[in-house]
């Protein structure tokens, strides 16, 4: 089934939306989240503020769209390095490293994406649907952990070893995985994510400078430790130059 070509009006609208997003991102980097306003973006583009409202009804709507675009960019970067690796261990290691690389290269964007809940941008959709950009991002690591456990099971906690209050929450989240898994796998995945994200965010926010001038070796030490937890510690490979 072929898609009808865009009309001139549709092309112009798409180009304007792209320019708005590019301008908003540039201002995010230069002026921070508080510096983002529709009026300032319109001024930088040589537009009137009312004209910009034809594309975005509010500042929140614009920033939400920017967050979606950034999640797509990050996820695409992860998928690219994942697909370039010949084996599962390589995929997990390089996706983790690419997550750190993207975050360190784009600290303002990383901060916006991963603090969107703090500024009210993670509200449930009115129709109850799942955020497709967030789901796609989560699936990168979720699918890898699922494949790892199914092909080479790693040690996990038994259900009765998990606190009841935690177990109930994990069960609800477990239903979102590609296929049913023991709760211990979900627990292990969440533990890995907390450590991966925690290490990266502390480095991005400068919270490791009190001890480390270069947090790269600490990050690699965490990867080795997580690999041991997931049963492939002996297959750790350092990053290529």
DAVENRA-V283800 format. One record per residue. N is the residue number from 1. RES is the residue in three letters. D_LAST is the distance of its C-alpha to the last C-alpha in Angstrom with 2 decimals. Layout:
n=N res=RES d_last=D_LAST
n=N res=RES d_last=D_LAST
This chain:
n=1 res=UNK d_last=44.80
n=2 res=UNK d_last=43.96
n=3 res=UNK d_last=43.32
n=4 res=UNK d_last=45.69
n=5 res=UNK d_last=44.14
n=6 res=UNK d_last=43.96
n=7 res=UNK d_last=46.89
n=8 res=UNK d_last=46.55
n=9 res=UNK d_last=47.21
n=10 res=UNK d_last=44.49
n=11 res=UNK d_last=41.95
n=12 res=UNK d_last=42.89
n=13 res=UNK d_last=42.65
n=14 res=UNK d_last=39.17
n=15 res=UNK d_last=38.02
n=16 res=UNK d_last=39.60
n=17 res=UNK d_last=38.03
n=18 res=UNK d_last=34.56
n=19 res=UNK d_last=35.39
n=20 res=UNK d_last=36.68
n=21 res=UNK d_last=33.53
n=22 res=UNK d_last=31.34
n=23 res=UNK d_last=33.69
n=24 res=UNK d_last=33.77
n=25 res=UNK d_last=30.01
n=26 res=UNK d_last=29.94
n=27 res=UNK d_last=32.75
n=28 res=UNK d_last=31.12
n=29 res=UNK d_last=28.16
n=30 res=UNK d_last=30.55
n=31 res=UNK d_last=33.52
n=32 res=UNK d_last=32.45
n=33 res=UNK d_last=34.24
n=34 res=UNK d_last=37.60
n=35 res=UNK d_last=37.39
n=36 res=UNK d_last=37.35
n=37 res=UNK d_last=40.81
n=38 res=UNK d_last=42.30
n=39 res=UNK d_last=44.38
n=40 res=UNK d_last=41.49
n=41 res=UNK d_last=39.47
n=42 res=UNK d_last=42.61
n=43 res=UNK d_last=43.23
n=44 res=UNK d_last=39.73
n=45 res=UNK d_last=40.32
n=46 res=UNK d_last=43.85
n=47 res=UNK d_last=45.39
n=48 res=UNK d_last=48.12
n=49 res=UNK d_last=47.39
n=50 res=UNK d_last=49.95
n=51 res=UNK d_last=48.21
n=52 res=UNK d_last=44.92
n=53 res=UNK d_last=46.86
n=54 res=UNK d_last=47.53
n=55 res=UNK d_last=43.89
n=56 res=UNK d_last=43.32
n=57 res=UNK d_last=46.24
n=58 res=UNK d_last=44.67
n=59 res=UNK d_last=41.75
n=60 res=UNK d_last=40.82
n=61 res=UNK d_last=40.77
n=62 res=UNK d_last=38.47
n=63 res=UNK d_last=36.00
n=64 res=UNK d_last=36.16
n=65 res=UNK d_last=35.32
n=66 res=UNK d_last=32.37
n=67 res=UNK d_last=31.10
n=68 res=UNK d_last=31.44
n=69 res=UNK d_last=29.47
n=70 res=UNK d_last=26.60
n=71 res=UNK d_last=26.62
n=72 res=UNK d_last=26.53
n=73 res=UNK d_last=23.54
n=74 res=UNK d_last=21.58
n=75 res=UNK d_last=22.80
n=76 res=UNK d_last=21.98
n=77 res=UNK d_last=18.32
n=78 res=UNK d_last=18.37
n=79 res=UNK d_last=20.33
n=80 res=UNK d_last=18.06
n=81 res=UNK d_last=14.96
n=82 res=UNK d_last=17.58
n=83 res=UNK d_last=19.15
n=84 res=UNK d_last=16.07
n=85 res=UNK d_last=15.71
n=86 res=UNK d_last=18.10
n=87 res=UNK d_last=19.29
n=88 res=UNK d_last=20.49
n=89 res=UNK d_last=18.29
n=90 res=UNK d_last=15.14
n=91 res=UNK d_last=17.01
n=92 res=UNK d_last=17.90
n=93 res=UNK d_last=14.55
n=94 res=UNK d_last=12.81
n=95 res=UNK d_last=16.02
n=96 res=UNK d_last=16.05
n=97 res=UNK d_last=12.62
n=98 res=UNK d_last=13.72
n=99 res=UNK d_last=16.97
n=100 res=UNK d_last=15.52
n=101 res=UNK d_last=13.43
n=102 res=UNK d_last=16.71
n=103 res=UNK d_last=18.82
n=104 res=UNK d_last=17.09
n=105 res=UNK d_last=17.10
n=106 res=UNK d_last=20.72
n=107 res=UNK d_last=22.47
n=108 res=UNK d_last=25.94
n=109 res=UNK d_last=25.57
n=110 res=UNK d_last=24.17
n=111 res=UNK d_last=27.12
n=112 res=UNK d_last=29.59
n=113 res=UNK d_last=28.50
n=114 res=UNK d_last=28.42
n=115 res=UNK d_last=31.53
n=116 res=UNK d_last=33.58
n=117 res=UNK d_last=35.85
n=118 res=UNK d_last=36.75
n=119 res=UNK d_last=38.00
n=120 res=UNK d_last=39.86
n=121 res=UNK d_last=37.76
n=122 res=UNK d_last=37.46
n=123 res=UNK d_last=41.17
n=124 res=UNK d_last=42.22
n=125 res=UNK d_last=43.02
n=126 res=UNK d_last=46.72
n=127 res=UNK d_last=46.84
n=128 res=UNK d_last=45.01
n=129 res=UNK d_last=42.11
n=130 res=UNK d_last=38.51
n=131 res=UNK d_last=35.97
n=132 res=UNK d_last=34.17
n=133 res=UNK d_last=31.02
n=134 res=UNK d_last=30.75
n=135 res=UNK d_last=31.59
n=136 res=UNK d_last=28.93
n=137 res=UNK d_last=26.26
n=138 res=UNK d_last=27.70
n=139 res=UNK d_last=27.88
n=140 res=UNK d_last=24.13
n=141 res=UNK d_last=23.84
n=142 res=UNK d_last=27.52
n=143 res=UNK d_last=27.40
n=144 res=UNK d_last=24.38
n=145 res=UNK d_last=26.16
n=146 res=UNK d_last=29.38
n=147 res=UNK d_last=28.01
n=148 res=UNK d_last=26.43
n=149 res=UNK d_last=29.78
n=150 res=UNK d_last=31.85
n=151 res=UNK d_last=29.97
n=152 res=UNK d_last=29.11
n=153 res=UNK d_last=31.12
n=154 res=UNK d_last=29.82
n=155 res=UNK d_last=32.26
n=156 res=UNK d_last=33.89
n=157 res=UNK d_last=36.85
n=158 res=UNK d_last=40.24
n=159 res=UNK d_last=42.08
n=160 res=UNK d_last=44.55
n=161 res=UNK d_last=41.82
n=162 res=UNK d_last=40.79
n=163 res=UNK d_last=42.94
n=164 res=UNK d_last=45.44
n=165 res=UNK d_last=44.64
n=166 res=UNK d_last=40.94
n=167 res=UNK d_last=41.73
n=168 res=UNK d_last=43.84
n=169 res=UNK d_last=41.11
n=170 res=UNK d_last=38.50
n=171 res=UNK d_last=40.99
n=172 res=UNK d_last=41.33
n=173 res=UNK d_last=37.60
n=174 res=UNK d_last=37.26
n=175 res=UNK d_last=39.46
n=176 res=UNK d_last=36.76
n=177 res=UNK d_last=34.38
n=178 res=UNK d_last=34.27
n=179 res=UNK d_last=36.64
n=180 res=UNK d_last=38.51
n=181 res=UNK d_last=36.57
n=182 res=UNK d_last=37.79
n=183 res=UNK d_last=37.70
n=184 res=UNK d_last=35.54
n=185 res=UNK d_last=32.66
n=186 res=UNK d_last=33.15
n=187 res=UNK d_last=33.29
n=188 res=UNK d_last=30.02
n=189 res=UNK d_last=28.30
n=190 res=UNK d_last=29.73
n=191 res=UNK d_last=28.68
n=192 res=UNK d_last=25.04
n=193 res=UNK d_last=25.20
n=194 res=UNK d_last=26.89
n=195 res=UNK d_last=24.24
n=196 res=UNK d_last=21.27
n=197 res=UNK d_last=23.10
n=198 res=UNK d_last=24.55
n=199 res=UNK d_last=21.35
n=200 res=UNK d_last=19.83
n=201 res=UNK d_last=23.16
n=202 res=UNK d_last=23.76
n=203 res=UNK d_last=20.55
n=204 res=UNK d_last=21.43
n=205 res=UNK d_last=24.97
n=206 res=UNK d_last=24.13
n=207 res=UNK d_last=25.83
n=208 res=UNK d_last=23.45
n=209 res=UNK d_last=23.68
n=210 res=UNK d_last=26.73
n=211 res=UNK d_last=24.66
n=212 res=UNK d_last=20.98
n=213 res=UNK d_last=19.53
n=214 res=UNK d_last=16.04
n=215 res=UNK d_last=16.46
n=216 res=UNK d_last=12.89
n=217 res=UNK d_last=13.72
n=218 res=UNK d_last=17.04
n=219 res=UNK d_last=15.71
n=220 res=UNK d_last=13.77
n=221 res=UNK d_last=17.06
n=222 res=UNK d_last=18.93
n=223 res=UNK d_last=16.99
n=224 res=UNK d_last=17.85
n=225 res=UNK d_last=21.39
n=226 res=UNK d_last=21.80
n=227 res=UNK d_last=20.65
n=228 res=UNK d_last=23.34
n=229 res=UNK d_last=25.84
n=230 res=UNK d_last=25.20
n=231 res=UNK d_last=25.50
n=232 res=UNK d_last=22.04
n=233 res=UNK d_last=20.88
n=234 res=UNK d_last=20.62
n=235 res=UNK d_last=18.21
n=236 res=UNK d_last=15.53
n=237 res=UNK d_last=12.01
n=238 res=UNK d_last=9.13
n=239 res=UNK d_last=6.47
n=240 res=UNK d_last=3.78
n=241 res=UNK d_last=0.00
